[in-house]
Amino acid sequence: MLRSTPLDELAIPDGTTVEEHDLVTDGDVIVGGQSTVEFGVRGDTVVAGERVRFGGHIEAASDCRLDVWCDVEEDVLVGGDAYLGERVHIGGELKVAGDLDIGDDVEIEDGFEANGWIVIRNPMPTIVFLFVYLSHLLRMGEQEAAEEALESVVGSDSEHDPLIIPRNAHVSDDAWRVSAPALIGDDCRLHGNLRAESLTVGRDTTVFGSLRAREDVTVGRATEIKGDVTTRGGTVRIGPGVHVWGDIAAEDVALHENATVEGTIRARGEMELHATDVLDDVDQTAQAMANAAERLATEGDLPADGQSMGPTEPATETDVEGAAPESSPTE
């Protein structure tokens, strides 16, 4: 059951970039089984399920665990410990700063080097080891110890969120194809066309490709899409300052009044213009501006009733030209 359970989404954390054919993130990288990643990978801890193929090298600042039948085309550099299942193939060199736990029939074409202990056996996959360890603690009545062990593995103390690629995914410069929802964070820079069940793209992100989903597509503030945005039967929601260089096609389209679309917009159902953000989480920039305005009003630079912040209803051209000069902060 553990082997057949897929990861449930493609999750790209904030600040993830594609640099010189490398997928770079500050946190951990978790790749589901049967997936293909044509990029090299750079992250903290790199964990890959069975039969995962990497088209470049792996650089792990901490540990690296590759399950059975994994294939890495180039070098593997590990700053901590490395665990290689049986029949893993590495097309380059393996360098490990810590211990090396290696299975049978592992092929490393350019040799390996480890500064710690080297154990030749078949290491247990991470999820299976965790399951067995927790079961043993619970049978002994050590519930508190089991909770602490689980928290140390899946807890939220890590400074960075992990990059998660679901099972049976294909990631390359040409396309990112997953049969699961996809969540892209803020300040990312990605290459390739994104194909998923549903898509949510954060703020200030650049995608050098198109977005296509079977369900809803949401694009956050100031994001740039260098292609089309299409969905088969869902709604496309475009936030403020978004720039779409291609076409938009969906069942329903909700477009921000300050967004830019270079191509055509085709909606089989409703077409809506709105003036709100499309993401539910807090917009830090807008929140900071609101806090600054509140401080100014508290200090007396703005009238206490806040009328100088603007009318509650959208201003018309007549409203702007006929504004009373006494409401200006300069007076």
C-alpha positions as CSV (number, residue, x, y, z in Angstrom):
1,M,0.0,0.0,0.0
2,L,2.9,2.3,0.7
3,R,4.4,1.8,-2.7
4,S,1.1,2.4,-4.6
5,T,0.1,5.7,-2.8
6,P,1.0,8.6,-5.1
7,L,1.9,12.1,-3.9
8,D,-1.2,14.2,-4.2
9,E,0.1,17.4,-5.9
10,L,3.0,19.2,-7.6
11,A,4.2,21.8,-5.1
12,I,6.8,24.3,-6.1
13,P,7.8,26.4,-3.1
14,D,8.6,30.2,-3.2
15,G,11.8,31.2,-4.9
16,T,12.3,28.1,-7.0
17,T,14.2,28.7,-10.2
18,V,15.5,26.8,-13.3
19,E,19.1,27.8,-13.8
20,E,21.2,26.3,-16.6
21,H,19.1,23.2,-16.8
22,D,19.1,22.8,-13.0
23,L,16.0,22.9,-10.8
24,V,17.1,24.9,-7.8
25,T,15.3,25.3,-4.4
26,D,16.3,26.1,-0.9
27,G,14.3,23.3,0.7
28,D,14.0,19.5,0.3
29,V,13.2,17.8,-3.0
30,I,10.8,14.8,-2.9
31,V,10.1,12.9,-6.2
32,G,7.4,10.3,-6.4
33,G,8.1,6.9,-8.0
34,Q,8.1,6.3,-11.8
35,S,8.8,10.0,-12.5
36,T,11.2,11.6,-15.0
37,V,13.1,14.8,-14.2
38,E,15.1,16.0,-17.1
39,F,16.7,18.7,-15.1
40,G,19.6,18.5,-12.6
41,V,18.4,19.0,-9.0
42,R,19.9,21.2,-6.3
43,G,18.3,21.3,-2.9
44,D,18.7,20.5,0.8
45,T,17.7,16.8,1.1
46,V,16.8,14.9,-2.1
47,V,14.5,11.9,-1.8
48,A,13.4,9.9,-4.9
49,G,11.1,6.9,-5.1
50,E,11.6,3.8,-7.2
51,R,12.5,4.0,-10.9
52,V,13.0,7.8,-10.9
53,R,15.2,9.1,-13.7
54,F,17.2,12.3,-13.5
55,G,18.5,13.8,-16.7
56,G,21.3,15.8,-14.9
57,H,23.2,15.8,-11.7
58,I,22.1,15.9,-8.1
59,E,23.5,18.3,-5.5
60,A,22.1,17.7,-2.0
61,A,23.3,20.0,0.8
62,S,22.1,17.4,3.4
63,D,21.1,13.8,2.7
64,C,20.2,12.0,-0.5
65,R,18.1,8.8,-0.7
66,L,17.5,7.1,-4.0
67,D,15.2,4.1,-4.1
68,V,15.6,1.0,-6.3
69,W,16.2,1.3,-10.0
70,C,16.8,5.0,-9.9
71,D,18.9,6.5,-12.8
72,V,21.0,9.6,-12.5
73,E,22.7,10.7,-15.7
74,E,25.5,12.8,-14.2
75,D,27.3,13.2,-10.8
76,V,25.7,13.0,-7.3
77,L,27.2,15.3,-4.7
78,V,25.9,14.9,-1.1
79,G,26.8,17.1,1.8
80,G,25.4,14.5,4.4
81,D,24.6,10.8,4.2
82,A,23.6,8.9,1.1
83,Y,21.3,5.9,0.7
84,L,21.2,4.1,-2.6
85,G,18.8,1.2,-3.2
86,E,19.7,-1.8,-5.3
87,R,20.3,-1.5,-9.0
88,V,20.7,2.3,-8.9
89,H,22.7,3.7,-11.8
90,I,24.8,6.9,-11.6
91,G,26.4,8.0,-14.9
92,G,29.0,10.2,-13.2
93,E,30.8,10.3,-9.9
94,L,29.4,9.9,-6.4
95,K,30.8,12.1,-3.6
96,V,29.5,11.8,-0.1
97,A,30.6,13.9,2.9
98,G,29.0,11.5,5.4
99,D,28.1,7.9,5.5
100,L,27.2,5.8,2.4
101,D,24.5,3.1,2.6
102,I,24.5,1.2,-0.7
103,G,22.5,-1.7,-2.1
104,D,23.3,-4.6,-4.4
105,D,24.1,-4.2,-8.1
106,V,24.6,-0.4,-7.9
107,E,26.5,1.0,-10.8
108,I,28.6,4.1,-10.4
109,E,30.5,4.7,-13.7
110,D,33.1,7.2,-12.5
111,G,33.6,5.7,-9.0
112,F,32.7,7.0,-5.6
113,E,34.2,8.7,-2.5
114,A,32.7,8.8,1.1
115,N,34.3,10.4,4.1
116,G,32.2,8.3,6.6
117,W,31.2,4.6,7.0
118,I,30.4,2.6,3.8
119,V,27.9,-0.1,4.3
120,I,27.0,-2.4,1.4
121,R,23.5,-3.8,1.8
122,N,19.9,-2.9,0.7
123,P,18.9,0.1,2.7
124,M,15.2,0.3,3.7
125,P,13.2,3.0,1.8
126,T,12.6,6.1,3.9
127,I,8.8,5.8,4.2
128,V,9.0,2.1,5.1
129,F,11.6,2.7,7.7
130,L,9.6,5.5,9.3
131,F,6.4,3.3,9.3
132,V,8.3,0.3,10.9
133,Y,10.0,2.6,13.5
134,L,6.8,4.3,14.5
135,S,4.9,1.0,14.8
136,H,7.6,-0.4,17.0
137,L,7.5,2.6,19.3
138,L,3.7,2.5,19.5
139,R,3.7,-1.3,20.4
140,M,6.1,-0.4,23.2
141,G,3.7,2.2,24.5
142,E,6.1,5.1,23.7
143,Q,3.5,7.4,22.2
144,E,5.3,10.6,23.1
145,A,8.6,9.3,21.5
146,A,6.6,8.4,18.3
147,E,5.1,11.8,18.1
148,E,8.5,13.5,18.5
149,A,10.0,11.2,15.8
150,L,7.1,12.0,13.4
151,E,7.3,15.7,14.1
152,S,11.1,15.7,13.4
153,V,10.4,14.3,9.9
154,V,7.2,16.0,8.8
155,G,7.0,18.9,11.2
156,S,6.8,22.6,10.1
157,D,10.0,23.7,11.8
158,S,11.9,23.8,8.5
159,E,12.6,27.2,7.2
160,H,11.7,26.3,3.6
161,D,8.8,24.3,2.2
162,P,9.7,21.1,0.2
163,L,9.5,20.8,-3.6
164,I,7.2,17.9,-4.3
165,I,6.9,16.1,-7.6
166,P,4.1,13.5,-7.7
167,R,4.3,10.0,-8.9
168,N,4.4,9.4,-12.7
169,A,5.3,13.0,-13.4
170,H,7.4,14.2,-16.3
171,V,9.4,17.4,-15.8
172,S,11.6,19.0,-18.6
173,D,12.4,22.2,-20.4
174,D,9.6,21.4,-22.8
175,A,6.8,20.5,-20.4
176,W,5.9,19.7,-16.8
177,R,3.2,17.0,-16.9
178,V,1.4,15.8,-13.8
179,S,-2.0,14.1,-13.3
180,A,-2.5,16.0,-10.0
181,P,-3.1,19.6,-8.9
182,A,-0.2,21.9,-9.2
183,L,0.7,24.8,-6.8
184,I,3.4,27.2,-7.8
185,G,4.8,29.6,-5.2
186,D,5.8,33.3,-5.3
187,D,9.0,34.7,-6.9
188,C,9.6,31.5,-9.0
189,R,11.2,31.4,-12.5
190,L,10.3,28.2,-14.4
191,H,10.8,27.0,-18.0
192,G,8.4,24.7,-19.7
193,N,4.6,24.3,-20.4
194,L,2.7,23.4,-17.2
195,R,0.1,20.6,-17.6
196,A,-1.9,19.6,-14.5
197,E,-5.4,18.7,-13.1
198,S,-5.6,22.3,-11.8
199,L,-3.1,25.1,-11.5
200,T,-2.5,27.9,-9.0
201,V,0.5,30.2,-9.7
202,G,1.7,32.6,-7.0
203,R,2.7,36.3,-7.2
204,D,5.7,37.8,-9.0
205,T,6.4,34.5,-10.8
206,T,7.6,34.1,-14.4
207,V,6.7,31.0,-16.5
208,F,8.4,30.6,-19.8
209,G,5.6,28.5,-21.3
210,S,1.9,28.0,-21.2
211,L,-0.6,26.9,-18.5
212,R,-3.1,24.1,-19.3
213,A,-5.4,22.3,-16.8
214,R,-8.6,20.2,-16.8
215,E,-10.0,22.3,-14.0
216,D,-9.5,25.8,-12.6
217,V,-6.4,28.0,-13.2
218,T,-5.5,30.9,-10.9
219,V,-2.7,33.4,-11.6
220,G,-1.6,35.7,-8.8
221,R,-0.5,39.3,-8.8
222,A,2.3,40.6,-11.1
223,T,3.0,37.1,-12.6
224,E,4.1,36.8,-16.2
225,I,3.0,33.9,-18.4
226,K,4.9,33.7,-21.7
227,G,2.3,31.6,-23.4
228,D,-1.4,30.6,-23.4
229,V,-3.6,30.0,-20.3
230,T,-6.3,27.4,-21.0
231,T,-8.6,25.0,-19.1
232,R,-10.9,22.4,-20.5
233,G,-13.9,22.9,-18.1
234,G,-12.9,25.2,-15.3
235,T,-12.5,28.9,-14.6
236,V,-9.4,31.1,-15.3
237,R,-8.9,33.7,-12.6
238,I,-6.3,36.4,-13.4
239,G,-5.0,38.7,-10.7
240,P,-3.8,42.4,-10.8
241,G,-0.7,43.2,-12.8
242,V,-0.6,39.8,-14.5
243,H,0.8,39.8,-18.1
244,V,-0.3,36.9,-20.3
245,W,1.5,36.9,-23.7
246,G,-0.8,34.4,-25.3
247,D,-4.5,33.6,-25.4
248,I,-6.9,32.7,-22.6
249,A,-9.6,30.0,-23.2
250,A,-11.9,28.6,-20.5
251,E,-15.4,27.9,-19.5
252,D,-15.5,31.1,-17.4
253,V,-12.9,33.9,-17.2
254,A,-12.5,36.4,-14.3
255,L,-10.0,39.0,-15.4
256,H,-8.6,41.8,-13.2
257,E,-9.0,45.3,-14.7
258,N,-5.3,45.9,-14.4
259,A,-4.1,42.7,-16.1
260,T,-2.7,42.6,-19.6
261,V,-3.6,39.9,-22.2
262,E,-1.7,40.1,-25.5
263,G,-3.9,37.5,-27.3
264,T,-7.6,36.7,-27.5
265,I,-9.9,35.8,-24.6
266,R,-12.5,33.0,-25.3
267,A,-15.0,32.2,-22.6
268,R,-17.8,29.7,-23.3
269,G,-19.7,30.9,-20.2
270,E,-19.3,34.1,-18.3
271,M,-16.7,36.9,-18.7
272,E,-16.1,39.0,-15.6
273,L,-13.9,42.1,-14.9
274,H,-13.0,42.5,-11.2
275,A,-10.8,44.6,-9.0
276,T,-9.7,42.2,-6.2
277,D,-6.8,39.8,-5.6
278,V,-7.5,36.2,-6.7
279,L,-5.4,34.4,-4.0
280,D,-6.9,33.8,-0.6
281,D,-3.6,34.1,1.4
282,V,-2.4,37.5,2.7
283,D,-0.8,39.8,0.2
284,Q,2.2,41.0,2.1
285,T,2.8,44.0,-0.1
286,A,-0.8,45.2,0.2
287,Q,-0.8,44.5,3.9
288,A,2.4,46.5,4.4
289,M,0.8,49.4,2.5
290,A,-2.3,49.2,4.6
291,N,-0.3,49.2,7.9
292,A,1.7,52.2,6.7
293,A,-1.5,54.1,6.0
294,E,-2.9,53.2,9.4
295,R,0.2,54.4,11.1
296,L,0.0,57.7,9.2
297,A,-3.6,58.2,10.2
298,T,-2.8,57.4,13.9
299,E,0.1,59.9,13.9
300,G,-2.3,62.6,12.6
301,D,-0.9,63.0,9.0
302,L,-4.3,61.8,7.7
303,P,-7.8,62.7,8.9
304,A,-9.0,60.3,11.6
305,D,-12.1,59.4,9.5
306,G,-9.8,58.1,6.7
307,Q,-11.7,60.0,4.0
308,S,-8.5,61.0,2.3
309,M,-7.8,57.3,1.5
310,G,-10.4,57.6,-1.2
311,P,-14.1,56.9,-1.6
312,T,-15.5,53.4,-0.8
313,E,-17.0,53.1,-4.3
314,P,-14.8,53.1,-7.4
315,A,-14.0,56.8,-8.4
316,T,-15.4,58.1,-11.7
317,E,-13.6,60.6,-13.8
318,T,-15.9,63.3,-12.4
319,D,-15.0,62.3,-8.9
320,V,-11.3,62.7,-9.5
321,E,-11.5,66.1,-11.2
322,G,-13.9,67.4,-8.6
323,A,-11.9,66.3,-5.5
324,A,-11.8,68.9,-2.7
325,P,-8.3,70.3,-2.3
326,E,-8.7,70.5,1.5
327,S,-8.4,66.7,1.8
328,S,-4.8,66.8,0.5
329,P,-2.2,65.8,3.1
330,T,0.1,68.5,1.9
331,E,-2.2,71.2,3.3
